[in-house]
């Protein structure tokens, strides 16, 4: 239908308006509809609309550019994402036990966003989806901040624009606003609630919705409650005098009703008040009161100005990211405190902003724990304070165009200079690539049913998206009763630890002792630290940023036992810089003890201790003129001073020295150990190995005897010779092994056992050494037990059948020795070696282990039995063998 032309008296033509109610008439839309109001606002405020659009574009670009790569995915992001998933998928408030540590509305909101966007369907992962939500909330918060600042300054667009620009470009703001944090959601609700509370038209429904949204803000993050004094002032000051009390009480009732729902929920579940204790002294269930008491007790009290206060430390950290928003906001707050008092009648909401700033500052400065993200809801109001100051200055110069232009020029120059001083890593840095690579490694290398303790950032990816069934937040691994059941409340059953900045920080503070044990007993499997900005000193548990990840595999129980017992050994038996002593033997030091400690240090990958023991040995007991072999005895006199007790060596010790040096060279290639090992094994072979009657023997010492050699049959170590053959292949190691087995069998045939000592003539005839060493030389003795160990090691590691044959022949001797020694601890370990070869499936081996080793081992200290030197050595030797065996062949350690 076309409009009809109508000619007026002056000849002007105008179009007739269609009849009211016709289809082409807008009368079918209600007068003053939202559409009309928006259209009219745009038409009458098109310049401001363009300004706001530009501000939001700048805000969106600043926030969105690189937001998936910076900052790193923080622990809390995954926590709230996981809880959102639990809410929408399982109807629970947490994937673990909900402990009332936060009110749940924030992650409920995130969960609704997941439902709206199809979970991972639209953005590929829950974390990415959550960060997109933070972008939208940021844009909403920027717009609301513009409106609020403009109202505070009675319509000053400069103030509002500056506030939004600072809020949007602040590196500190971007660091936190990009993350999936309850604080960002709470900030959005607080700003919206304030905008409603400051509506130009005084309507009851504005107070109603303001109270509703403030309650939602508090139930999103409880520290929003500290903004309440500002609301009370704003509502009181803008309400009519006759209705002020009513208005304030009405707002408080509405907000309180929403907040009270949280406590009502806990009350109905029976979890509001402190729970009774069980027999172990633990609460029988979670409670709001218990959680709040814990939250309020966190951190030691310190005045804010003290160097060790939590607030002071966080201020130092915040300033590194953005000095301007903190210092500028602080000066603006001080200035506005004065200005607000003077101009409170003109700028009715300005005192409300000042009250809000000081109220939240009081919360931060209360002297207890301050977490870095507590700054998040403070930033927009600091930005508003700076914006208001600049806007009010601009108003003062309205009457002077020259000064006003100079003011704007100065403002632009200051903005450029400030911009050059602030970091820009937020736009180019990649702090999430290492995190993503770690997740990929876990997917490719870790079974889906493995028990994993981790920084929570991995949980949404692994548990919610990839089907891992036993991955848990490290705090829950430490404390949650249900999670602890999954690993039988024994940290040794945890299989992997995903180590991050957050885990290291908590280990350092001492809040997660089990995580420290896991880290201290784990092997690094994957290390992602490329381009990290963090300073790392893991032995001291120091990390300064979270853009790195390491994946550790917890050692098998046998290796944990070896590590802890080695620590006990070092503490109690190694003194000075490497002297190994026998405290029960007047602090005696022997070359055997030094050699044993060197071997043990290599197996524990402990180069500092290895180097110390080896250096001490060279400095104190390598006195021989014609070789590099070690003198065997360093003893303490009555005056407490040590001297060399005997220049002779012990060949059994020197072969271990050579072996240990080669092993050290394998483990630490840049060292000089290989050259030293070659010299040592050369001198050992020339001085300690002799041929008699066509057979090779190992002498007891390089004392120069020729007609009659004294041998210690327990020095025969075939497994060690097999390794040395790979390092020095030009020597006849195979003959030495074969001849050693032949000699051992010959000894059993001659003596009915393997004697402690024997003589070998130049022609190869074996005879008793009783004339030299006494009547006990012919016995299978305490010292002879080392042969059982040596034979068992060769049998288990190299599948040589000869050890089993010899040990079966020695069965009567082994049994008799047990009776003679009254089943002493060291003997029982030797008996385990024996059983593992001759009867590995016997129930006896389980009984011996349970009654002798397991029952007498202190897992917290690493001490076995009474702490005797030789008992600790024997304990180590058997467990060391288990560690070297394939998993299916080793004895299962309890």
HELIX and SHEET records of a PDB file:
HELIX    1   1 UNK A   26  UNK A   28  5                                   3    
HELIX    2   2 UNK A   34  UNK A   44  1                                  11    
HELIX    3   3 UNK A   46  UNK A   64  1                                  19    
HELIX    4   4 UNK A   75  UNK A   90  1                                  16    
HELIX    5   5 UNK A  105  UNK A  117  1                                  13    
HELIX    6   6 UNK A  126  UNK A  152  1                                  27    
HELIX    7   7 UNK A  157  UNK A  169  1                                  13    
HELIX    8   8 UNK A  171  UNK A  177  1                                   7    
HELIX    9   9 UNK A  182  UNK A  197  1                                  16    
HELIX   10  10 UNK A  204  UNK A  220  1                                  17    
HELIX   11  11 UNK A  222  UNK A  227  5                                   6    
HELIX   12  12 UNK A  228  UNK A  238  1                                  11    
HELIX   13  13 UNK A  241  UNK A  243  5                                   3    
HELIX   14  14 UNK A  244  UNK A  268  1                                  25    
HELIX   15  15 UNK A  288  UNK A  297  1                                  10    
HELIX   16  16 UNK A  310  UNK A  321  1                                  12    
HELIX   17  17 UNK A  323  UNK A  342  1                                  20    
HELIX   18  18 UNK A  350  UNK A  364  1                                  15    
HELIX   19  19 UNK A  372  UNK A  375  5                                   4    
HELIX   20  20 UNK A  376  UNK A  396  1                                  21    
HELIX   21  21 UNK A  401  UNK A  421  1                                  21    
HELIX   22  22 UNK A  425  UNK A  428  1                                   4    
HELIX   23  23 UNK A  433  UNK A  445  1                                  13    
HELIX   24  24 UNK A  456  UNK A  458  5                                   3    
HELIX   25  25 UNK A  459  UNK A  459  1                                   1    
HELIX   26  26 UNK A  460  UNK A  465  3                                   6    
HELIX   27  27 UNK A  474  UNK A  479  1                                   6    
HELIX   28  28 UNK A  481  UNK A  486  1                                   6    
HELIX   29  29 UNK A  491  UNK A  493  5                                   3    
HELIX   30  30 UNK A  501  UNK A  509  1                                   9    
HELIX   31  31 UNK A  513  UNK A  520  1                                   8    
HELIX   32  32 UNK A  538  UNK A  540  5                                   3    
HELIX   33  33 UNK A  557  UNK A  573  1                                  17    
HELIX   34  34 UNK A  583  UNK A  585  5                                   3    
HELIX   35  35 UNK A  591  UNK A  603  1                                  13    
HELIX   36  36 UNK A  607  UNK A  620  1                                  14    
HELIX   37  37 UNK A  651  UNK A  667  1                                  17    
HELIX   38  38 UNK A  673  UNK A  688  1                                  16    
HELIX   39  39 UNK A  713  UNK A  715  5                                   3    
HELIX   40  40 UNK A  718  UNK A  727  1                                  10    
HELIX   41  41 UNK A  733  UNK A  751  1                                  19    
HELIX   42  42 UNK A  770  UNK A  773  1                                   4    
HELIX   43  43 UNK A  775  UNK A  778  5                                   4    
HELIX   44  44 UNK A  785  UNK A  798  1                                  14    
HELIX   45  45 UNK A  802  UNK A  809  1                                   8    
HELIX   46  46 UNK A  811  UNK A  820  1                                  10    
HELIX   47  47 UNK A  825  UNK A  838  1                                  14    
HELIX   48  48 UNK A  843  UNK A  848  1                                   6    
HELIX   49  49 UNK A  849  UNK A  853  3                                   5    
HELIX   50  50 UNK A  854  UNK A  856  5                                   3    
HELIX   51  51 UNK A  869  UNK A  884  1                                  16    
SHEET    1   A 2 UNK A   5  UNK A   7  0                                        
SHEET    2   A 2 UNK A  13  UNK A  15 -1                                        
SHEET    1   B 5 UNK A 471  UNK A 473  0                                        
SHEET    2   B 5 UNK A 452  UNK A 454  1                                        
SHEET    3   B 5 UNK A 496  UNK A 499  1                                        
SHEET    4   B 5 UNK A 549  UNK A 554 -1                                        
SHEET    5   B 5 UNK A 522  UNK A 528 -1                                        
SHEET    1   C 2 UNK A 536  UNK A 537  0                                        
SHEET    2   C 2 UNK A 542  UNK A 543 -1                                        
SHEET    1   D 2 UNK A 574  UNK A 575  0                                        
SHEET    2   D 2 UNK A 579  UNK A 580 -1                                        
SHEET    1   E 3 UNK A 589  UNK A 590  0                                        
SHEET    2   E 3 UNK A 631  UNK A 636 -1                                        
SHEET    3   E 3 UNK A 642  UNK A 649 -1                                        
SHEET    1   F 2 UNK A 689  UNK A 692  0                                        
SHEET    2   F 2 UNK A 695  UNK A 698 -1                                        
SHEET    1   G 3 UNK A 708  UNK A 711  0                                        
SHEET    2   G 3 UNK A 758  UNK A 761 -1                                        
SHEET    3   G 3 UNK A 766  UNK A 768 -1                                        
SHEET    1   H 2 UNK A 857  UNK A 858  0                                        
SHEET    2   H 2 UNK A 863  UNK A 864 -1                                        
END                                                                             
